[in-house]
């Protein structure tokens, strides 16, 4: 069985038209009608694991990739294979400068709708306009947890084979984030997709 986790401010609709369109889609807390309560990513991984049968393929994109890796690291019996799309080993300080991240989080707290629109445009010129139901407080707390998370110590615990894909035009998690994670995962392969950005990567994948 295949389960997916989308990225921040998006929804499970991102998987339409991708190789994972028929998978079981999970919604992040603060997004849509998500059943999850925790906005702390390690705690959220426990909630995700509680819904999974054993031996699944877990697919995560962007922030969802961090949750997927945490789930595989902390609950290895649940995840037989990992697919991480546009992941990062650490968002603040690797993918983006710490000062840039702090400014954006302040901007988001000041005007959530404007911050989300800015982020979507930064992801890709092809990203759809905001149509998801978002809870500003919960979504902001989720992003803050992601920004401060360093996956290095968790990655070494991952037993499942892992496939990583990143676009060479990704301005969000960037090549540096994916390479940083690739270096510390025991069983990983990495594919760089020419001409793909943070969002269009999803539609250019083939398996």
C-alpha positions as CSV (number, residue, x, y, z in Angstrom):
1,X,0.0,0.0,0.0
2,X,1.1,3.5,-0.7
3,X,0.4,6.6,1.5
4,X,1.2,10.2,0.7
5,X,1.9,13.4,2.7
6,X,1.7,16.7,0.9
7,X,3.6,19.9,1.5
8,X,2.8,23.0,3.5
9,X,-0.1,25.2,2.4
10,X,-1.1,22.6,-0.2
11,X,-3.4,19.6,0.0
12,X,-3.7,16.1,-1.3
13,X,-4.9,17.5,-4.6
14,X,-1.2,18.0,-5.5
15,X,-1.0,14.2,-6.2
16,X,-3.5,14.5,-9.1
17,X,-1.7,13.7,-12.4
18,X,1.3,12.2,-10.6
19,X,2.4,8.5,-10.3
20,X,0.8,8.6,-6.8
21,X,-2.7,9.8,-7.8
22,X,-4.4,6.6,-6.7
23,X,-2.5,6.3,-3.3
24,X,-4.0,6.8,0.1
25,X,-3.6,10.5,0.8
26,X,-3.1,12.0,4.3
27,X,-3.8,15.7,5.1
28,X,-1.4,17.6,7.3
29,X,-2.8,19.3,10.5
30,X,-4.2,22.7,9.9
31,X,-5.0,21.7,6.3
32,X,-8.4,20.6,5.1
33,X,-10.2,18.1,7.3
34,X,-7.0,16.6,8.7
35,X,-7.5,14.1,11.6
36,X,-4.1,14.9,13.0
37,X,-3.8,17.0,16.2
38,X,-0.1,17.7,16.7
39,X,1.8,20.4,14.9
40,X,5.1,19.2,16.3
41,X,6.6,17.0,13.5
42,X,8.1,14.2,15.7
43,X,4.8,13.9,17.5
44,X,2.9,14.1,14.2
45,X,4.9,11.2,13.0
46,X,3.4,9.1,15.8
47,X,-0.1,10.0,14.7
48,X,0.7,9.1,11.1
49,X,2.3,5.8,12.2
50,X,-0.9,4.9,14.2
51,X,-2.9,5.1,10.9
52,X,-0.6,3.0,8.8
53,X,-0.6,-0.8,8.4
54,X,2.8,-2.4,8.5
55,X,5.1,-2.4,5.4
56,X,3.8,0.5,3.4
57,X,5.5,2.8,0.9
58,X,5.4,6.3,2.4
59,X,5.7,9.2,0.0
60,X,6.3,12.7,1.2
61,X,6.7,16.0,-0.6
62,X,8.6,19.0,1.0
63,X,7.4,19.3,4.7
64,X,5.5,16.0,4.1
65,X,8.9,14.4,3.3
66,X,10.2,15.4,6.7
67,X,7.2,13.7,8.4
68,X,7.6,10.7,6.2
69,X,11.3,10.3,7.2
70,X,10.5,10.8,10.9
71,X,7.8,8.1,10.6
72,X,10.2,5.7,9.0
73,X,13.0,6.4,11.5
74,X,10.8,6.1,14.7
75,X,8.4,3.4,13.5
76,X,10.5,1.3,11.1
77,X,8.0,-1.6,11.1
78,X,5.5,0.6,9.4
79,X,7.5,1.7,6.4
80,X,9.1,-0.7,3.9
81,X,10.0,2.0,1.4
82,X,10.4,5.8,1.4
83,X,9.9,8.2,-1.4
84,X,11.1,11.7,-0.6
85,X,10.3,14.5,-3.0
86,X,12.0,17.9,-2.6
87,X,13.1,17.0,0.9
88,X,15.6,18.8,3.1
89,X,17.9,17.7,5.9
90,X,17.3,21.1,7.6
91,X,15.2,24.0,6.2
92,X,16.6,26.9,8.2
93,X,20.3,27.2,7.8
94,X,20.7,24.7,4.9
95,X,17.8,25.2,2.4
96,X,17.3,28.8,3.3
97,X,19.3,31.4,5.4
98,X,18.1,31.6,8.9
99,X,17.4,35.4,8.6
100,X,15.2,34.7,5.5
101,X,13.2,32.1,7.4
102,X,12.7,34.3,10.5
103,X,11.5,37.2,8.2
104,X,9.0,34.9,6.5
105,X,7.6,33.5,9.7
106,X,7.1,37.0,11.0
107,X,5.4,37.9,7.7
108,X,3.1,34.9,8.0
109,X,2.1,35.8,11.5
110,X,1.4,39.4,10.4
111,X,-0.8,38.5,7.4
112,X,-1.3,34.8,6.9
113,X,-3.2,34.9,3.6
114,X,-0.6,37.2,2.0
115,X,2.2,35.0,3.3
116,X,0.7,31.8,1.9
117,X,0.2,33.5,-1.5
118,X,3.8,34.6,-1.5
119,X,5.0,31.1,-0.6
120,X,3.0,29.5,-3.3
121,X,4.3,31.8,-6.0
122,X,7.9,31.2,-4.7
123,X,7.3,27.5,-5.1
124,X,6.5,27.8,-8.8
125,X,4.9,30.0,-11.4
126,X,2.8,26.9,-12.1
127,X,1.5,26.4,-8.6
128,X,-2.3,26.8,-8.4
129,X,-3.9,29.7,-6.5
130,X,-4.7,29.0,-2.9
131,X,-7.9,27.0,-2.7
132,X,-7.3,24.9,0.4
133,X,-9.0,25.3,3.7
134,X,-6.2,26.3,6.1
135,X,-6.2,27.0,9.8
136,X,-3.8,29.9,10.2
137,X,-2.7,29.2,13.7
138,X,-2.2,25.4,13.3
139,X,-0.6,25.8,9.8
140,X,1.8,28.4,11.1
141,X,2.9,26.2,14.1
142,X,3.4,23.3,11.8
143,X,5.7,25.4,9.6
144,X,7.6,26.6,12.6
145,X,8.3,23.1,13.7
146,X,9.5,22.2,10.2
147,X,11.8,25.2,10.0
148,X,13.6,24.3,13.2
149,X,13.9,20.6,12.6
150,X,17.3,18.9,11.8
151,X,16.8,15.4,10.4
152,X,20.4,14.3,10.6
153,X,20.1,12.2,13.7
154,X,16.9,10.7,12.6
155,X,18.1,9.8,9.1
156,X,20.7,7.4,10.5
157,X,17.9,5.3,12.0
158,X,16.0,4.8,8.8
159,X,16.2,1.1,7.7
160,X,13.9,1.3,4.6
161,X,15.4,1.9,1.2
162,X,14.8,5.5,0.1
163,X,14.3,7.2,-3.2
164,X,15.0,11.0,-3.3
165,X,14.0,13.3,-6.1
166,X,14.6,17.1,-6.4
167,X,14.3,19.6,-9.2
168,X,17.4,21.5,-10.2
169,X,15.4,24.7,-10.2
170,X,13.9,24.2,-6.7
171,X,14.2,27.5,-4.8
172,X,12.4,26.3,-1.6
173,X,14.1,23.3,-0.2
174,X,16.8,23.5,-2.9
175,X,19.4,21.0,-4.1
176,X,21.5,21.6,-0.9
177,X,18.6,20.3,1.3
178,X,18.2,17.1,-0.8
179,X,21.9,16.4,-1.0
180,X,22.3,17.0,2.7
181,X,19.7,14.3,3.4
182,X,21.1,11.9,0.8
183,X,24.5,12.0,2.5
184,X,23.2,10.8,5.9
185,X,20.6,8.2,4.8
186,X,22.0,4.7,4.8
187,X,20.1,3.3,1.8
188,X,19.3,6.2,-0.5
189,X,19.3,6.9,-4.2
190,X,19.0,10.4,-5.6
191,X,17.6,11.7,-8.9
192,X,17.9,15.4,-10.0
193,X,15.2,16.4,-12.5
194,X,16.5,19.1,-15.0
195,X,14.1,22.0,-15.4
196,X,11.8,21.1,-12.4
197,X,11.1,23.4,-9.6
198,X,9.6,22.7,-6.1
199,X,6.1,22.1,-7.5
200,X,6.6,20.9,-11.1
201,X,8.8,18.1,-9.8
202,X,5.6,16.3,-8.9
203,X,4.4,16.1,-12.4
204,X,7.7,15.3,-14.0
205,X,8.3,12.1,-12.0
206,X,8.3,8.8,-13.7
207,X,8.9,5.3,-12.2
